[in-house]
Amino acid sequence: MSMKEFEQYLKASDFFADTMNAHRAATAEVIAGFAGLLKKRGQLTDAEMKELLRRMEDATGRPSIDSSRRNLAARIGDSLKGRA
């Protein structure tokens, strides 16, 4: 099986998609928790956090990485909004 075929196989897998989504959600919760702690301590402003999330959405030239970064940035932002 070639790498391209393997990637297509993974993309079509519901189990893999569910696993990735659970991993992203958990990662976002941990990052949002740390961001909230830093904000409480006055070590991170809302503007700084927004800039970090915006930078996560910048293209790297690798579509699969860009997609993961955008997805994670959105989840972190959602988690932070839910904590506000």
Rosetta blueprint (number, residue, H / E / L):
1 M L
2 S L
3 M H
4 K H
5 E H
6 F H
7 E H
8 Q H
9 Y H
10 L H
11 K H
12 A H
13 S L
14 D H
15 F H
16 F H
17 A H
18 D H
19 T H
20 M H
21 N H
22 A H
23 H H
24 R H
25 A H
26 A H
27 T H
28 A H
29 E H
30 V H
31 I H
32 A H
33 G H
34 F H
35 A H
36 G H
37 L H
38 L H
39 K H
40 K H
41 R L
42 G L
43 Q L
44 L L
45 T L
46 D H
47 A H
48 E H
49 M H
50 K H
51 E H
52 L H
53 L H
54 R H
55 R H
56 M H
57 E L
58 D L
59 A L
60 T L
61 G L
62 R L
63 P H
64 S H
65 I H
66 D H
67 S H
68 S H
69 R H
70 R H
71 N H
72 L H
73 A H
74 A H
75 R H
76 I H
77 G H
78 D H
79 S H
80 L H
81 K H
82 G H
83 R H
84 A L
